[in-house]
Amino acid sequence: MLFFSSHSKSTITILAASLGLFGCAVTDKPKQEVEVPVSRQQQIEAQKVAIQVEEKTLKRKVAIGRFTNETNYGKTFQVDENSDPLGKQASDMLASRLVASNKFLVFERQDASKIKAEQAILKEGELIGVDALILGSVTEFGRGTTGKSGFLSATKIQTARAKVEVRLVDARTGYSFFSASGTGEASTQSGEVAGYGSKADYDGSLNDRAIGAAISDLQVALMTKLQERPWRTDILKVSGNQLIISGGQRQGIKVGDHLSVMTQGETVKSGQTGFSITLPPTEIGKAKVISSFGDNESNEGSIAELVSGKASSTNGSVVFISESKE
């Protein structure tokens, strides 16, 4: 015969009730996946089209004309007065990011003398005009070390800070139309307890990271402004109803694109500012891209078909192609 204490009976009662609850629990039926009324392949193709539409951009031509170090940092150790490692580093970082964005055609200007020397050897080539010139400088740069010491412990923090400023200049007029600045900071920390731990020597990589952070701080605003610049390209040849234009797929021009044929406005001098002002261009025709040719960004072109209007100016003004607003 088995005997249970009142405590044991309570425990058994709770267990029984729990089992009863589990036995009565109703599980939800697993949800069944419902196939959309299009095939998987159609979904993939639609996604590709959506990505292409989102990424479509006509590449503007930009160049970094000057990037200097306007701080006292590092100048004491420069043997060659033309040497400017800090400014060159900032310039190279910005140029690399503009190229990596795949939204611009980036041309060299700081190393223009080397390019011209190579072209002289090749006996061919010429420098290309750009839509905007980037001028910039490192205006602030410094390093500092802080730390705390205790009875058996110590910490050491090395910090580098940088500020970079750039402005965009219209290469045709020399007018500075945009400026931006970016700041960046990088630090490293070391510590030891009772003689054990890390001892940090001078960390030169902090300089690189601080300048990189400053470039990152301004690059979004800079790229956005550059893409606001009006895009245009040249008509290389007119053959009947067909136009051969500069630029192709690698520059963002796709088959099926509709483009505007424009005639440049008259240039007049303003008595109020002293600037020579080019009046707004006029649309004289529309064209549709039907094919492209070339194997790289420097030699590719497109063939467009004139669908309305004309491709020549009656007053002899410059005719060019621009992005259609429709």
Order of alpha helices (4+ residues) and beta strands (2+ residues): alpha-alpha-beta-alpha-beta-alpha-beta-beta-beta-beta-alpha-beta-beta-beta-beta-beta-beta-beta-beta
